[in-house]
Amino acid sequence: MYLLLYRGREGNLTTLNAPQASQPGPGLEIYGPDVQQELKRQSGRVGGSKLFRYRLVPTKPGPVPLDSLFSLIVFNPTTARYDTLRPEIAPQVQGQKQAGAAFHARPDDPFYEQVLTSADNTLQPVDAYAAVRRYANIILGH
C-alpha cells in the first residue's frame, strides 16, 4: 500500500519537508518517504510538484488509521491561518495475520530491490563503524 501525501503547484517547494509519520501501532510498518520533486519556472514564478511517497506494510487485518499517522501543517492564505491537513481515507486490511516476515520483496518493486532478500538484518552496535574509521585513519596516516 502506498500513501502519497502532497502534490503542490506554486511556491518554494524545496523548503517543504516531508511529514514525519507517527509511531505506528502493532500490525503496521512504515517505510519512506521517497521524495520526487519537479520545479518549473515561468514568468518569474516558481512552481511544480513535490511528492512524498510512503510504503505501508500491514501485518494484520483491520483498519489503518492514516489520520492519526500523518499530518501536514500548512498556511491557508485565504483564511490567513495555519491548518492541519490529515488523510480522509481509512483503508481496511483483510486477510490472515502474518507471522515472521511482513512481506516478500518483488524484483520489480521500486522501493526494495532483490538485494534486500539476502540482506543481514541482525542488529549492529551504534559504534560499529567507529573502529573501521579509526583503522582507516591509521592506515591512511591522518
C-alpha positions as CSV (number, residue, x, y, z in Angstrom):
1,M,0.0,0.0,0.0
2,Y,1.5,3.4,-1.0
3,L,0.5,6.7,0.5
4,L,1.0,9.9,-1.5
5,L,1.0,12.9,0.9
6,Y,1.5,16.1,-1.0
7,R,1.4,17.4,-4.5
8,G,1.9,21.2,-4.8
9,R,1.5,23.7,-7.6
10,E,3.1,27.0,-6.8
11,G,5.6,28.3,-4.3
12,N,9.0,27.4,-3.0
13,L,8.6,23.6,-2.7
14,T,12.2,23.0,-1.8
15,T,11.6,24.3,1.7
16,L,8.7,21.8,2.2
17,N,9.9,19.0,4.4
18,A,8.4,15.5,4.4
19,P,5.8,14.9,7.1
20,Q,7.0,12.7,9.9
21,A,4.9,9.6,10.4
22,S,3.8,9.0,14.0
23,Q,4.8,5.8,15.6
24,P,2.6,3.1,14.1
25,G,0.9,0.6,16.3
26,P,1.5,-3.1,16.2
27,G,0.5,-4.6,12.9
28,L,1.8,-1.8,10.6
29,E,5.3,-0.9,9.3
30,I,6.0,2.4,7.6
31,Y,8.9,2.9,5.2
32,G,9.9,6.1,3.4
33,P,9.4,8.7,2.4
34,D,10.6,8.6,-1.2
35,V,10.7,12.2,-2.4
36,Q,10.2,13.3,-6.0
37,Q,10.3,16.9,-6.9
38,E,9.7,18.8,-10.2
39,L,10.3,22.5,-10.3
40,K,9.0,24.8,-13.0
41,R,10.0,28.4,-13.5
42,Q,7.7,30.5,-15.7
43,S,7.3,34.3,-15.9
44,G,9.1,34.9,-12.7
45,R,7.0,32.4,-10.8
46,V,8.3,29.1,-9.2
47,G,6.0,26.1,-9.0
48,G,5.9,22.4,-9.7
49,S,5.2,19.4,-7.6
50,K,6.8,17.6,-4.7
51,L,5.6,14.1,-3.8
52,F,6.2,12.2,-0.6
53,R,5.5,8.5,-1.0
54,Y,5.4,6.2,2.0
55,R,5.2,2.4,1.8
56,L,2.8,1.0,4.4
57,V,3.1,-2.7,5.2
58,P,0.2,-4.1,7.3
59,T,1.0,-7.4,9.1
60,K,-2.5,-8.0,10.5
61,P,-6.1,-7.3,9.3
62,G,-8.0,-4.3,10.4
63,P,-8.3,-0.6,9.8
64,V,-5.3,1.5,9.1
65,P,-5.7,4.9,10.9
66,L,-4.0,7.2,8.4
67,D,-5.4,10.3,10.1
68,S,-3.5,9.6,13.3
69,L,-0.3,8.6,11.5
70,F,0.2,11.5,9.1
71,S,-0.5,15.2,9.3
72,L,0.8,18.3,7.4
73,I,0.7,21.8,8.8
74,V,0.1,24.4,6.1
75,F,-0.7,28.1,5.9
76,N,-4.0,28.9,4.2
77,P,-3.7,32.3,2.6
78,T,-7.4,32.6,2.1
79,T,-8.2,32.4,5.8
80,A,-4.8,33.8,6.9
81,R,-4.5,30.9,9.4
82,Y,-2.5,27.7,9.8
83,D,-4.3,24.5,9.2
84,T,-3.5,20.8,9.7
85,L,-4.2,18.5,6.8
86,R,-4.9,14.9,7.6
87,P,-5.8,11.9,5.3
88,E,-9.5,11.4,5.0
89,I,-9.4,7.7,3.9
90,A,-9.3,4.8,6.3
91,P,-8.3,1.6,4.4
92,Q,-9.4,-1.7,5.7
93,V,-6.8,-4.6,5.5
94,Q,-8.3,-8.0,5.0
95,G,-6.6,-11.4,5.2
96,Q,-4.7,-13.5,7.7
97,K,-2.3,-12.2,10.3
98,Q,1.3,-12.8,9.1
99,A,3.9,-14.3,11.4
100,G,7.5,-13.6,10.8
101,A,8.3,-11.5,7.7
102,A,5.7,-8.9,6.9
103,F,6.3,-9.1,3.2
104,H,8.3,-10.7,0.4
105,A,10.2,-8.3,-1.8
106,R,9.3,-8.4,-5.5
107,P,12.1,-7.9,-8.1
108,D,10.1,-5.2,-9.9
109,D,9.4,-3.2,-6.7
110,P,10.9,0.2,-7.0
111,F,11.5,0.5,-3.2
112,Y,13.0,-2.8,-2.4
113,E,15.5,-4.4,-4.8
114,Q,16.3,-8.0,-4.8
115,V,19.4,-7.3,-2.6
116,L,17.2,-6.9,0.4
117,T,16.0,-10.5,0.3
118,S,19.5,-11.7,1.2
119,A,20.5,-8.8,3.4
120,D,21.6,-9.5,7.0
121,N,19.1,-7.9,9.4
122,T,20.9,-8.6,12.7
123,L,21.3,-5.5,14.9
124,Q,24.7,-3.8,15.0
125,P,26.2,-1.7,17.8
126,V,25.8,2.0,17.3
127,D,29.6,2.5,17.2
128,A,30.3,-0.4,14.9
129,Y,31.8,1.8,12.2
130,A,33.9,3.9,14.6
131,A,36.6,1.2,14.7
132,V,36.6,1.0,10.9
133,R,37.1,4.8,10.7
134,R,39.9,4.6,13.3
135,Y,41.8,1.9,11.5
136,A,41.3,3.6,8.1
137,N,42.7,6.8,9.6
138,I,45.7,4.9,10.9
139,I,46.3,3.2,7.6
140,L,45.9,6.5,5.6
141,G,48.1,8.3,8.2
142,H,45.6,11.0,9.1
